Amino acid sequence: MALGTQEIVNKLWNLCNVLRDDGITYHQYLNELTYILFLKMAEETGEDKNIPEGYRWSDLKDKEGIELANFYRQLLLDLGTQGKGKVKEIYNNAQTSIKEPANLRKVIKHIDELDWYSARDEGLGEMYEGLLEKNASEKKSGAGQYFTPRPLINVMVRMLDPKVGERLNDPACGTYGFMISAHHYIAEQNDIYALSEKQNDFLVHEQYSGCELVDDTHRLALMNAFLHGLSGNIVNGDSLSSMGEDFKNYDVVLANPPFGTKKGGERPTRSDLVYPTSNKQLNFLQAIYRSLHQRGGARASVVLPDNVLFEDGDGQRIRKDLMEKCNLHTILRLPTGIFYAAGVKTNVLFFERGKIDKGNTKDVWFYDMRTNMPTFGKRSPFAEKYFEDFEKAYQTKDRTKIKDERWNCISREEIAKKNDSLDLGLIADDSITNSDDLGEPIDIAKEALSELAAIQKELNAIIKELG
């Protein structure tokens, strides 16, 4: 992020301190900021023609006191009901949490006085992503669950190598990070200005799409797309409901679906999943490989927790179905501590849909980035440099020539003998004794201690908030 953009991000984020007396949380603040920023950004980008007269930045910025508070509330209501297109979507069900007119005035005044010329030059989208990242890094905001680390997103995008003219989708898109990264990648790999009018129109309006269940997060995704000059279809809804049955025929899918089970052990309402289960990740995995076309070359990269790799019953059946319908060629075992939820063990599955539905996976290559790795956190942040050896191995045409202990190939036959478990490919842990008698108990104890520490951390945060 350029220095000027970083400075604006810091100034905007620090405005949250102005609103603390109103009891506004970080997540509420980001939504509030989005309502106000959208008007300012529309003025900066010449898009305010899509905002009804009387509701633009120039109408808001000079008002004060009760007049300002009343006008702002009415603006949110009217733009959410009478606005058109993206304006109506962004302000849908918008409500303000700011009680003090003086605080609202301060926020508007500070935003108006920022150096928007530099921000425009460096990219308004980059500025907004900086705000999203700030929100995700604040543990109290709870937004980390919607925010996949940027280094991981960028690597996943590079490995799938999306092209101009392909249809991309994220069925659990959060703030739209995967699609924005894919857009950056495509812009770097191509001369966007040399595209035909038809190609450019497809790029802006159809190439990227997503679905997000949470209303506020959907709003952030819309704003993120808008500031990157994109207006693809971002649906507000549940990919695991019947609406998800229309998500199909994609060339590329990138996703980090929500972890956990549906409330009350409910199963998805989609009728096209062969093995519906209460496990969200297993349902998303099915939905994703079913959404890829079968013309050849359709591919996906998905972040999934360890339980997907070894769960019995439906888990085993879904893994077998995946390996029949797709070439599951690579599994990246990710380090712990890179996500907001402490102790969650995750992986990235890379697969390509076959032209037929049988026998597509012959071998699975595993890369272990988990064992004997640094402990990541604020002091040692997760960075793209840690992926260099994996990227080299992944992109080598003859993978057998790679000499790296972390890189292992396991045949489909071997996997079948292990009841189709994919919880494989981890190397020996240097911190654990080689004794067979002690290795497993120590490993279990370490995991239990890690989970207890995470629970204690969450309890401390709850106690602190309760005051």
C-alpha positions as a Markdown table, in Angstrom:
| # | Residue | x | y | z |
|---|---|---|---|---|
| 1 | Met | 0.0 | 0.0 | 0.0 |
| 2 | Ala | 1.4 | 3.4 | -1.0 |
| 3 | Leu | 2.3 | 5.8 | 1.8 |
| 4 | Gly | -0.4 | 8.3 | 0.9 |
| 5 | Thr | -3.1 | 5.7 | 0.9 |
| 6 | Gln | -1.8 | 4.2 | 4.2 |
| 7 | Glu | -2.0 | 7.7 | 5.8 |
| 8 | Ile | -5.6 | 8.1 | 4.7 |
| 9 | Val | -6.5 | 4.7 | 6.0 |
| 10 | Asn | -5.0 | 5.5 | 9.4 |
| 11 | Lys | -6.8 | 8.8 | 9.6 |
| 12 | Leu | -10.1 | 7.3 | 8.6 |
| 13 | Trp | -9.7 | 4.4 | 11.1 |
| 14 | Asn | -8.7 | 6.8 | 13.9 |
| 15 | Leu | -12.0 | 8.6 | 13.4 |
| 16 | Cys | -13.5 | 5.6 | 15.2 |
| 17 | Asn | -12.2 | 7.2 | 18.4 |
| 18 | Val | -14.6 | 10.1 | 17.8 |
| 19 | Leu | -17.6 | 7.7 | 17.9 |
| 20 | Arg | -16.6 | 5.6 | 20.9 |
| 21 | Asp | -18.8 | 7.7 | 23.2 |
| 22 | Asp | -21.7 | 6.7 | 21.1 |
| 23 | Gly | -21.0 | 3.1 | 21.9 |
| 24 | Ile | -20.2 | 2.2 | 18.3 |
| 25 | Thr | -18.3 | -1.0 | 17.6 |
| 26 | Tyr | -15.5 | -1.2 | 15.0 |
| 27 | His | -17.8 | -3.2 | 12.6 |
| 28 | Gln | -20.6 | -0.7 | 13.0 |
| 29 | Tyr | -18.1 | 2.1 | 12.4 |
| 30 | Leu | -17.0 | 0.5 | 9.1 |
| 31 | Asn | -20.6 | 0.3 | 7.9 |
| 32 | Glu | -21.2 | 3.9 | 9.0 |
| 33 | Leu | -18.0 | 5.0 | 7.2 |
| 34 | Thr | -19.2 | 3.1 | 4.1 |
| 35 | Tyr | -22.5 | 5.1 | 4.0 |
| 36 | Ile | -20.7 | 8.4 | 4.2 |
| 37 | Leu | -17.7 | 7.4 | 2.0 |
| 38 | Phe | -19.9 | 6.2 | -0.8 |
| 39 | Leu | -21.3 | 9.7 | -1.2 |
| 40 | Lys | -17.8 | 11.3 | -1.2 |
| 41 | Met | -16.4 | 8.6 | -3.5 |
| 42 | Ala | -19.3 | 9.1 | -5.9 |
| 43 | Glu | -18.4 | 12.8 | -6.1 |
| 44 | Glu | -14.7 | 12.0 | -6.5 |
| 45 | Thr | -15.3 | 9.5 | -9.3 |
| 46 | Gly | -18.1 | 11.4 | -11.1 |
| 47 | Glu | -20.6 | 8.7 | -10.3 |
| 48 | Asp | -22.9 | 11.0 | -8.2 |
| 49 | Lys | -25.3 | 11.2 | -11.2 |
| 50 | Asn | -26.6 | 7.8 | -10.0 |
| 51 | Ile | -27.5 | 9.4 | -6.6 |
| 52 | Pro | -30.8 | 11.3 | -6.5 |
| 53 | Glu | -30.5 | 15.1 | -6.4 |
| 54 | Gly | -30.7 | 16.4 | -2.9 |
| 55 | Tyr | -28.9 | 13.4 | -1.4 |
| 56 | Arg | -25.4 | 14.0 | -2.6 |
| 57 | Trp | -22.2 | 14.8 | -0.8 |
| 58 | Ser | -22.6 | 18.5 | -1.4 |
| 59 | Asp | -26.1 | 18.3 | 0.3 |
| 60 | Leu | -24.7 | 16.5 | 3.4 |
| 61 | Lys | -21.3 | 18.2 | 4.1 |
| 62 | Asp | -22.5 | 21.7 | 5.1 |
| 63 | Lys | -25.3 | 20.8 | 7.5 |
| 64 | Glu | -24.9 | 20.9 | 11.3 |
| 65 | Gly | -26.7 | 19.9 | 14.5 |
| 66 | Ile | -30.2 | 18.4 | 14.6 |
| 67 | Glu | -30.7 | 19.4 | 10.9 |
| 68 | Leu | -27.7 | 17.2 | 10.0 |
| 69 | Ala | -28.8 | 14.3 | 12.1 |
| 70 | Asn | -32.4 | 14.3 | 10.7 |
| 71 | Phe | -31.2 | 14.8 | 7.1 |
| 72 | Tyr | -28.7 | 11.9 | 7.4 |
| 73 | Arg | -31.3 | 9.5 | 8.8 |
| 74 | Gln | -33.7 | 10.4 | 6.0 |
| 75 | Leu | -31.0 | 10.1 | 3.4 |
| 76 | Leu | -30.2 | 6.5 | 4.5 |
| 77 | Leu | -33.8 | 5.5 | 4.4 |
| 78 | Asp | -34.6 | 7.1 | 1.1 |
| 79 | Leu | -31.5 | 5.9 | -0.7 |
| 80 | Gly | -32.2 | 2.4 | 0.5 |
| 81 | Thr | -35.8 | 2.5 | -0.8 |
| 82 | Gln | -35.8 | 4.9 | -3.7 |
| 83 | Gly | -32.2 | 4.6 | -5.0 |
| 84 | Lys | -31.4 | 2.6 | -8.1 |
| 85 | Gly | -29.0 | -0.2 | -8.8 |
| 86 | Lys | -25.9 | -0.4 | -6.6 |
| 87 | Val | -27.0 | 2.7 | -4.6 |
| 88 | Lys | -30.1 | 0.9 | -3.4 |
| 89 | Glu | -28.2 | -2.2 | -2.6 |
| 90 | Ile | -25.5 | -0.4 | -0.6 |
| 91 | Tyr | -28.1 | 1.5 | 1.4 |
| 92 | Asn | -30.6 | -1.3 | 1.8 |
| 93 | Asn | -31.7 | -1.5 | 5.5 |
| 94 | Ala | -29.1 | 1.1 | 6.4 |
| 95 | Gln | -29.4 | 2.6 | 9.8 |
| 96 | Thr | -27.2 | 5.0 | 11.7 |
| 97 | Ser | -25.8 | 4.2 | 15.2 |
| 98 | Ile | -24.4 | 7.7 | 15.7 |
| 99 | Lys | -26.4 | 9.5 | 18.4 |
| 100 | Glu | -24.5 | 12.8 | 18.7 |
| 101 | Pro | -24.8 | 15.2 | 15.7 |
| 102 | Ala | -21.5 | 16.8 | 16.7 |
| 103 | Asn | -19.8 | 13.4 | 16.2 |
| 104 | Leu | -21.4 | 12.9 | 12.8 |
| 105 | Arg | -20.3 | 16.4 | 11.8 |
| 106 | Lys | -16.7 | 15.6 | 12.9 |
| 107 | Val | -16.6 | 12.5 | 10.7 |
| 108 | Ile | -18.0 | 14.3 | 7.7 |
| 109 | Lys | -15.6 | 17.2 | 8.1 |
| 110 | His | -12.5 | 15.0 | 8.5 |
| 111 | Ile | -13.5 | 13.0 | 5.4 |
| 112 | Asp | -14.0 | 16.1 | 3.3 |
| 113 | Glu | -10.6 | 17.5 | 4.3 |
| 114 | Leu | -8.5 | 14.4 | 3.3 |
| 115 | Asp | -6.2 | 14.5 | 0.3 |
| 116 | Trp | -8.5 | 12.8 | -2.1 |
| 117 | Tyr | -6.4 | 13.8 | -5.1 |
| 118 | Ser | -3.6 | 11.4 | -3.9 |
| 119 | Ala | -6.1 | 8.7 | -2.9 |
| 120 | Arg | -7.6 | 8.8 | -6.4 |
| 121 | Asp | -4.1 | 8.6 | -8.0 |
| 122 | Glu | -3.1 | 5.6 | -5.8 |
| 123 | Gly | -6.5 | 3.8 | -6.0 |
| 124 | Leu | -9.6 | 4.3 | -4.0 |
| 125 | Gly | -10.1 | 0.6 | -3.9 |
| 126 | Glu | -6.7 | 0.0 | -2.3 |
| 127 | Met | -7.7 | 2.6 | 0.4 |
| 128 | Tyr | -11.0 | 0.7 | 1.1 |
| 129 | Glu | -9.2 | -2.6 | 1.3 |
| 130 | Gly | -6.9 | -1.1 | 3.8 |
| 131 | Leu | -9.9 | -0.2 | 6.0 |
| 132 | Leu | -11.3 | -3.8 | 5.6 |
| 133 | Glu | -7.9 | -5.2 | 6.7 |
| 134 | Lys | -7.8 | -2.8 | 9.7 |
| 135 | Asn | -11.3 | -4.0 | 10.7 |
| 136 | Ala | -10.3 | -7.7 | 10.4 |
| 137 | Ser | -7.1 | -7.2 | 12.5 |
| 138 | Glu | -9.2 | -5.8 | 15.4 |
| 139 | Lys | -10.0 | -8.9 | 17.4 |
| 140 | Lys | -13.0 | -7.1 | 19.0 |
| 141 | Ser | -14.6 | -6.4 | 15.7 |
| 142 | Gly | -15.1 | -10.1 | 15.0 |
| 143 | Ala | -14.6 | -9.4 | 11.3 |
| 144 | Gly | -11.6 | -11.7 | 10.9 |
| 145 | Gln | -14.0 | -14.5 | 10.1 |
| 146 | Tyr | -14.9 | -12.7 | 6.9 |
| 147 | Phe | -11.3 | -11.8 | 6.0 |
| 148 | Thr | -8.9 | -14.3 | 4.4 |
| 149 | Pro | -5.3 | -13.2 | 4.8 |
| 150 | Arg | -4.2 | -11.3 | 1.6 |
| 151 | Pro | -1.0 | -13.3 | 1.1 |
| 152 | Leu | -3.0 | -16.5 | 0.9 |
| 153 | Ile | -5.7 | -15.0 | -1.4 |
| 154 | Asn | -3.0 | -13.7 | -3.8 |
| 155 | Val | -1.2 | -17.1 | -3.9 |
| 156 | Met | -4.5 | -19.0 | -4.6 |
| 157 | Val | -5.3 | -16.6 | -7.4 |
| 158 | Arg | -1.8 | -16.9 | -9.0 |
| 159 | Met | -2.0 | -20.7 | -8.9 |
| 160 | Leu | -5.4 | -20.8 | -10.7 |
| 161 | Asp | -4.2 | -18.2 | -13.2 |
| 162 | Pro | -7.6 | -16.6 | -14.2 |
| 163 | Lys | -7.9 | -15.3 | -17.8 |
| 164 | Val | -9.8 | -12.5 | -19.5 |
| 165 | Gly | -13.2 | -13.8 | -20.6 |
| 166 | Glu | -13.5 | -16.5 | -17.9 |
| 167 | Arg | -16.3 | -16.5 | -15.4 |
| 168 | Leu | -15.2 | -16.3 | -11.7 |
| 169 | Asn | -17.2 | -16.9 | -8.6 |
| 170 | Asp | -17.0 | -16.9 | -4.8 |
| 171 | Pro | -20.1 | -18.5 | -3.2 |
| 172 | Ala | -19.2 | -17.2 | 0.3 |
| 173 | Cys | -17.5 | -13.9 | -0.8 |
| 174 | Gly | -17.2 | -12.0 | 2.5 |
| 175 | Thr | -15.9 | -8.5 | 1.5 |
| 176 | Tyr | -15.1 | -9.7 | -2.1 |
| 177 | Gly | -11.3 | -10.2 | -1.5 |
| 178 | Phe | -10.8 | -13.2 | -3.9 |
| 179 | Met | -12.5 | -11.4 | -6.8 |
| 180 | Ile | -10.7 | -8.2 | -6.2 |
| 181 | Ser | -7.3 | -10.0 | -6.1 |
| 182 | Ala | -8.3 | -11.9 | -9.3 |
| 183 | His | -9.1 | -8.6 | -11.0 |
| 184 | His | -5.7 | -7.2 | -9.9 |
| 185 | Tyr | -4.0 | -10.3 | -11.3 |
| 186 | Ile | -5.8 | -10.1 | -14.6 |
| 187 | Ala | -5.0 | -6.4 | -15.0 |
| 188 | Glu | -1.3 | -7.2 | -14.3 |
| 189 | Gln | -1.2 | -10.0 | -16.8 |
| 190 | Asn | -3.0 | -8.1 | -19.6 |
| 191 | Asp | -3.1 | -4.7 | -21.2 |
| 192 | Ile | -6.6 | -3.8 | -20.1 |
| 193 | Tyr | -6.6 | -0.8 | -22.4 |
| 194 | Ala | -6.1 | -3.0 | -25.4 |
| 195 | Leu | -9.3 | -5.1 | -24.7 |
| 196 | Ser | -12.1 | -4.8 | -27.1 |
| 197 | Glu | -15.3 | -2.9 | -26.0 |
| 198 | Lys | -17.0 | -6.3 | -25.6 |
| 199 | Gln | -14.2 | -7.8 | -23.6 |
| 200 | Asn | -14.0 | -4.8 | -21.3 |
| 201 | Asp | -17.8 | -4.8 | -20.8 |
| 202 | Phe | -17.6 | -8.5 | -19.8 |
| 203 | Leu | -14.7 | -7.8 | -17.4 |
| 204 | Val | -16.6 | -5.0 | -15.6 |
| 205 | His | -20.1 | -6.5 | -15.5 |
| 206 | Glu | -19.9 | -10.3 | -15.8 |
| 207 | Gln | -16.5 | -11.7 | -15.2 |
| 208 | Tyr | -16.7 | -11.7 | -11.3 |
| 209 | Ser | -19.5 | -12.7 | -9.1 |
| 210 | Gly | -20.2 | -13.7 | -5.5 |
| 211 | Cys | -22.7 | -14.4 | -2.8 |
| 212 | Glu | -22.7 | -13.2 | 0.8 |
| 213 | Leu | -25.3 | -14.2 | 3.5 |
| 214 | Val | -24.6 | -11.4 | 6.1 |
| 215 | Asp | -26.2 | -8.1 | 5.2 |
| 216 | Asp | -23.5 | -5.8 | 6.5 |
| 217 | Thr | -20.7 | -7.8 | 4.9 |
| 218 | His | -22.6 | -7.8 | 1.6 |
| 219 | Arg | -22.7 | -4.0 | 1.8 |
| 220 | Leu | -18.9 | -3.9 | 2.3 |
| 221 | Ala | -18.4 | -6.3 | -0.7 |
| 222 | Leu | -20.6 | -4.0 | -2.9 |
| 223 | Met | -18.5 | -0.9 | -1.9 |
| 224 | Asn | -15.3 | -2.8 | -2.5 |
| 225 | Ala | -16.3 | -3.8 | -6.0 |
| 226 | Phe | -17.6 | -0.2 | -6.7 |
| 227 | Leu | -14.3 | 1.4 | -5.7 |
| 228 | His | -12.4 | -1.1 | -8.0 |
| 229 | Gly | -14.6 | -0.1 | -10.9 |
| 230 | Leu | -16.5 | -3.4 | -11.0 |
| 231 | Ser | -20.2 | -4.0 | -11.0 |
| 232 | Gly | -20.5 | -7.8 | -11.2 |
| 233 | Asn | -23.4 | -9.7 | -9.6 |
| 234 | Ile | -22.9 | -9.9 | -5.8 |
| 235 | Val | -26.0 | -11.7 | -4.4 |
| 236 | Asn | -27.2 | -11.2 | -0.8 |
| 237 | Gly | -28.3 | -14.7 | 0.2 |
| 238 | Asp | -27.3 | -18.2 | 1.1 |
| 239 | Ser | -25.4 | -20.3 | -1.4 |
| 240 | Leu | -26.7 | -23.4 | 0.3 |
| 241 | Ser | -30.3 | -22.5 | -0.2 |
| 242 | Ser | -32.2 | -23.1 | -3.4 |
| 243 | Met | -30.9 | -19.9 | -4.9 |
| 244 | Gly | -27.4 | -21.6 | -5.0 |
| 245 | Glu | -28.7 | -24.0 | -7.6 |
| 246 | Asp | -28.4 | -21.2 | -10.2 |
| 247 | Phe | -24.6 | -20.8 | -9.5 |
| 248 | Lys | -23.1 | -22.9 | -12.2 |
| 249 | Asn | -21.0 | -23.0 | -15.4 |
| 250 | Tyr | -18.0 | -21.2 | -13.9 |
| 251 | Asp | -14.4 | -21.4 | -15.1 |
| 252 | Val | -12.9 | -20.5 | -11.8 |
| 253 | Val | -14.1 | -20.7 | -8.2 |
| 254 | Leu | -12.1 | -19.2 | -5.3 |
| 255 | Ala | -13.5 | -19.5 | -1.8 |
| 256 | Asn | -13.0 | -19.6 | 2.0 |
| 257 | Pro | -16.4 | -20.9 | 3.1 |
| 258 | Pro | -17.6 | -20.4 | 6.7 |
| 259 | Phe | -16.6 | -23.1 | 9.2 |
| 260 | Gly | -19.0 | -25.0 | 11.5 |
| 261 | Thr | -22.4 | -26.6 | 11.3 |
| 262 | Lys | -25.8 | -25.1 | 10.5 |
| 263 | Lys | -27.9 | -24.1 | 13.5 |
| 264 | Gly | -29.8 | -27.0 | 15.0 |
| 265 | Gly | -28.0 | -29.5 | 12.7 |
| 266 | Glu | -30.2 | -28.4 | 9.8 |
| 267 | Arg | -29.3 | -29.6 | 6.3 |
| 268 | Pro | -29.1 | -27.3 | 3.3 |
| 269 | Thr | -32.3 | -26.5 | 1.4 |
| 270 | Arg | -30.6 | -27.1 | -2.0 |
| 271 | Ser | -32.0 | -30.1 | -3.8 |
| 272 | Asp | -29.0 | -30.7 | -6.1 |
| 273 | Leu | -26.5 | -31.8 | -3.4 |
| 274 | Val | -26.1 | -35.6 | -3.5 |
| 275 | Tyr | -24.9 | -35.8 | 0.1 |
| 276 | Pro | -26.6 | -33.0 | 2.1 |
| 277 | Thr | -25.1 | -32.7 | 5.6 |
| 278 | Ser | -25.2 | -30.3 | 8.6 |
| 279 | Asn | -21.5 | -29.7 | 8.0 |
| 280 | Lys | -21.3 | -26.3 | 6.1 |
| 281 | Gln | -17.8 | -26.9 | 4.6 |
| 282 | Leu | -18.8 | -30.3 | 3.2 |
| 283 | Asn | -21.9 | -28.7 | 1.6 |
| 284 | Phe | -19.9 | -25.8 | 0.2 |
| 285 | Leu | -17.3 | -28.2 | -1.2 |
| 286 | Gln | -20.0 | -30.1 | -3.1 |
| 287 | Ala | -21.6 | -26.9 | -4.3 |
| 288 | Ile | -18.3 | -25.6 | -5.6 |
| 289 | Tyr | -17.3 | -28.6 | -7.6 |
| 290 | Arg | -20.8 | -28.9 | -9.0 |
| 291 | Ser | -20.7 | -25.2 | -10.1 |
| 292 | Leu | -17.7 | -25.8 | -12.4 |
| 293 | His | -18.5 | -26.5 | -16.1 |
| 294 | Gln | -17.4 | -29.8 | -17.7 |
| 295 | Arg | -16.0 | -28.4 | -21.0 |
| 296 | Gly | -12.4 | -28.9 | -19.6 |
| 297 | Gly | -10.2 | -26.5 | -17.7 |
| 298 | Ala | -12.7 | -25.4 | -15.0 |
| 299 | Arg | -10.8 | -25.2 | -11.7 |
| 300 | Ala | -11.2 | -24.2 | -8.1 |
| 301 | Ser | -9.1 | -23.4 | -5.0 |
| 302 | Val | -10.9 | -23.7 | -1.6 |
| 303 | Val | -9.9 | -23.2 | 2.0 |
| 304 | Leu | -11.2 | -25.9 | 4.2 |
| 305 | Pro | -10.6 | -27.1 | 7.8 |
| 306 | Asp | -8.9 | -30.4 | 8.7 |
| 307 | Asn | -12.2 | -32.2 | 9.5 |
| 308 | Val | -13.2 | -32.1 | 5.8 |
| 309 | Leu | -10.1 | -34.3 | 5.1 |
| 310 | Phe | -11.0 | -37.1 | 7.5 |
| 311 | Glu | -14.7 | -37.0 | 8.6 |
| 312 | Asp | -16.4 | -40.3 | 8.2 |
| 313 | Gly | -19.9 | -41.0 | 6.7 |
| 314 | Asp | -20.9 | -38.2 | 4.4 |
| 315 | Gly | -17.4 | -36.8 | 4.6 |
| 316 | Gln | -15.9 | -39.9 | 3.1 |
| 317 | Arg | -18.6 | -40.1 | 0.4 |
| 318 | Ile | -18.1 | -36.4 | -0.6 |
| 319 | Arg | -14.3 | -36.8 | -0.8 |
| 320 | Lys | -14.8 | -39.9 | -3.0 |
| 321 | Asp | -17.3 | -38.0 | -5.2 |
| 322 | Leu | -14.9 | -35.1 | -5.5 |
| 323 | Met | -12.0 | -37.3 | -6.6 |
| 324 | Glu | -14.3 | -39.1 | -9.1 |
| 325 | Lys | -15.7 | -35.9 | -10.7 |
| 326 | Cys | -12.5 | -33.8 | -10.4 |
| 327 | Asn | -8.8 | -34.1 | -10.5 |
| 328 | Leu | -7.9 | -33.2 | -6.9 |
| 329 | His | -4.2 | -32.6 | -7.8 |
| 330 | Thr | -2.9 | -30.6 | -4.8 |
| 331 | Ile | -3.6 | -30.1 | -1.1 |
| 332 | Leu | -1.7 | -27.3 | 0.8 |
| 333 | Arg | -1.6 | -27.9 | 4.5 |
| 334 | Leu | -1.6 | -24.4 | 6.0 |
| 335 | Pro | 0.1 | -23.2 | 9.2 |
| 336 | Thr | -2.0 | -22.6 | 12.2 |
| 337 | Gly | -2.5 | -19.1 | 13.6 |
| 338 | Ile | -3.1 | -17.3 | 10.2 |
| 339 | Phe | -6.8 | -16.9 | 10.7 |
| 340 | Tyr | -8.8 | -14.9 | 13.3 |
| 341 | Ala | -10.1 | -18.1 | 15.0 |
| 342 | Ala | -7.1 | -19.3 | 17.0 |
| 343 | Gly | -6.0 | -22.9 | 16.6 |
| 344 | Val | -8.1 | -23.7 | 13.6 |
| 345 | Lys | -6.2 | -26.0 | 11.2 |
| 346 | Thr | -6.9 | -25.4 | 7.6 |
| 347 | Asn | -5.9 | -26.5 | 4.1 |
| 348 | Val | -6.3 | -25.3 | 0.5 |
| 349 | Leu | -7.7 | -27.9 | -2.0 |
| 350 | Phe | -6.9 | -27.3 | -5.7 |
| 351 | Phe | -8.9 | -29.3 | -8.2 |
| 352 | Glu | -10.1 | -29.3 | -11.8 |
| 353 | Arg | -13.5 | -30.5 | -13.0 |
| 354 | Gly | -13.3 | -33.5 | -15.4 |
| 355 | Lys | -15.1 | -33.8 | -18.7 |
| 356 | Ile | -16.6 | -37.0 | -17.3 |
| 357 | Asp | -17.7 | -37.8 | -13.8 |
| 358 | Lys | -15.4 | -40.8 | -13.1 |
| 359 | Gly | -11.8 | -41.6 | -12.3 |
| 360 | Asn | -10.4 | -38.0 | -12.6 |
| 361 | Thr | -8.0 | -38.1 | -9.6 |
| 362 | Lys | -4.9 | -40.4 | -10.1 |
| 363 | Asp | -2.5 | -38.8 | -7.6 |
| 364 | Val | -2.7 | -36.1 | -4.9 |
| 365 | Trp | 0.3 | -33.9 | -4.2 |
| 366 | Phe | 0.5 | -32.6 | -0.6 |
| 367 | Tyr | 2.6 | -29.7 | 0.5 |
| 368 | Asp | 3.2 | -29.3 | 4.3 |
| 369 | Met | 3.4 | -25.7 | 5.3 |
| 370 | Arg | 2.3 | -26.5 | 8.8 |
| 371 | Thr | 5.0 | -28.6 | 10.4 |
| 372 | Asn | 8.2 | -26.9 | 11.7 |
| 373 | Met | 7.0 | -23.4 | 10.7 |
| 374 | Pro | 7.2 | -20.1 | 12.7 |
| 375 | Thr | 4.3 | -19.2 | 15.0 |
| 376 | Phe | 2.4 | -16.4 | 13.1 |
| 377 | Gly | 0.8 | -13.4 | 14.8 |
| 378 | Lys | 1.3 | -9.6 | 15.2 |
| 379 | Arg | 5.0 | -10.0 | 15.9 |
| 380 | Ser | 5.7 | -12.4 | 13.0 |
| 381 | Pro | 3.0 | -11.6 | 10.4 |
| 382 | Phe | 2.1 | -14.1 | 7.7 |
| 383 | Ala | 3.6 | -13.1 | 4.4 |
| 384 | Glu | 3.8 | -14.3 | 0.7 |
| 385 | Lys | 7.5 | -15.1 | 1.0 |
| 386 | Tyr | 6.6 | -18.3 | 3.0 |
| 387 | Phe | 4.8 | -19.6 | -0.1 |
| 388 | Glu | 7.8 | -19.4 | -2.5 |
| 389 | Asp | 8.8 | -23.1 | -2.3 |
| 390 | Phe | 5.2 | -24.2 | -2.6 |
| 391 | Glu | 4.6 | -22.0 | -5.7 |
| 392 | Lys | 7.8 | -23.4 | -7.3 |
| 393 | Ala | 6.7 | -27.0 | -6.6 |
| 394 | Tyr | 3.1 | -26.3 | -7.8 |
| 395 | Gln | 4.1 | -24.7 | -11.0 |
| 396 | Thr | 6.7 | -27.3 | -12.0 |
| 397 | Lys | 5.5 | -29.4 | -15.0 |
| 398 | Asp | 7.3 | -32.5 | -13.8 |
| 399 | Arg | 6.5 | -32.5 | -10.1 |
| 400 | Thr | 8.6 | -35.6 | -9.4 |
| 401 | Lys | 11.7 | -33.5 | -10.0 |
| 402 | Ile | 11.1 | -31.2 | -7.0 |
| 403 | Lys | 13.4 | -32.1 | -4.1 |
| 404 | Asp | 11.6 | -30.8 | -1.1 |
| 405 | Glu | 10.7 | -32.9 | 2.0 |
| 406 | Arg | 7.4 | -30.9 | 2.4 |
| 407 | Trp | 6.3 | -32.1 | -1.1 |
| 408 | Asn | 4.8 | -35.6 | -1.3 |
| 409 | Cys | 2.7 | -37.5 | -3.8 |
| 410 | Ile | 0.1 | -40.1 | -2.6 |
| 411 | Ser | -1.7 | -42.3 | -5.2 |
| 412 | Arg | -5.5 | -42.6 | -5.4 |
| 413 | Glu | -5.1 | -46.3 | -4.6 |
| 414 | Glu | -3.2 | -45.5 | -1.3 |
| 415 | Ile | -5.9 | -42.9 | -0.4 |
| 416 | Ala | -8.6 | -45.5 | -1.0 |
| 417 | Lys | -6.9 | -47.9 | 1.4 |
| 418 | Lys | -7.2 | -45.3 | 4.1 |
| 419 | Asn | -11.0 | -45.0 | 3.7 |
| 420 | Asp | -10.5 | -42.0 | 1.3 |
| 421 | Ser | -9.0 | -39.9 | 4.1 |
| 422 | Leu | -7.0 | -37.0 | 2.9 |
| 423 | Asp | -5.5 | -36.1 | 6.3 |
| 424 | Leu | -2.1 | -37.0 | 4.9 |
| 425 | Gly | 1.2 | -35.4 | 3.7 |
| 426 | Leu | 2.5 | -34.0 | 7.0 |
| 427 | Ile | 6.2 | -34.4 | 7.7 |
| 428 | Ala | 7.9 | -35.3 | 11.0 |
| 429 | Asp | 7.7 | -32.6 | 13.7 |
| 430 | Asp | 11.1 | -31.7 | 15.0 |
| 431 | Ser | 9.7 | -30.6 | 18.3 |
| 432 | Ile | 8.3 | -34.0 | 19.2 |
| 433 | Thr | 10.4 | -37.0 | 20.2 |
| 434 | Asn | 10.7 | -39.8 | 17.7 |
| 435 | Ser | 9.4 | -42.3 | 20.2 |
| 436 | Asp | 6.2 | -43.9 | 18.9 |
| 437 | Asp | 5.0 | -44.3 | 22.6 |
| 438 | Leu | 5.2 | -40.5 | 23.3 |
| 439 | Gly | 4.6 | -38.8 | 19.9 |
| 440 | Glu | 0.8 | -39.1 | 19.8 |
| 441 | Pro | 0.1 | -38.2 | 23.5 |
| 442 | Ile | 2.4 | -35.1 | 23.2 |
| 443 | Asp | 0.8 | -34.1 | 20.0 |
| 444 | Ile | -2.7 | -34.4 | 21.5 |
| 445 | Ala | -1.6 | -32.5 | 24.7 |
| 446 | Lys | -0.1 | -29.7 | 22.5 |
| 447 | Glu | -3.3 | -29.4 | 20.6 |
| 448 | Ala | -5.4 | -29.4 | 23.8 |
| 449 | Leu | -3.3 | -26.6 | 25.3 |
| 450 | Ser | -3.6 | -24.5 | 22.1 |
| 451 | Glu | -7.4 | -24.9 | 22.2 |
| 452 | Leu | -7.5 | -24.0 | 25.9 |
| 453 | Ala | -5.5 | -20.9 | 25.3 |
| 454 | Ala | -7.9 | -19.8 | 22.5 |
| 455 | Ile | -10.9 | -20.4 | 24.8 |
| 456 | Gln | -9.2 | -18.4 | 27.6 |
| 457 | Lys | -8.5 | -15.5 | 25.2 |
| 458 | Glu | -12.2 | -15.4 | 24.1 |
| 459 | Leu | -13.4 | -15.5 | 27.7 |
| 460 | Asn | -11.1 | -12.6 | 28.6 |
| 461 | Ala | -12.4 | -10.6 | 25.6 |
| 462 | Ile | -16.0 | -11.2 | 26.7 |
| 463 | Ile | -15.3 | -10.3 | 30.4 |
| 464 | Lys | -13.6 | -7.1 | 29.2 |
| 465 | Glu | -16.5 | -6.1 | 27.1 |
| 466 | Leu | -19.0 | -6.8 | 29.9 |
| 467 | Gly | -16.9 | -4.4 | 32.0 |
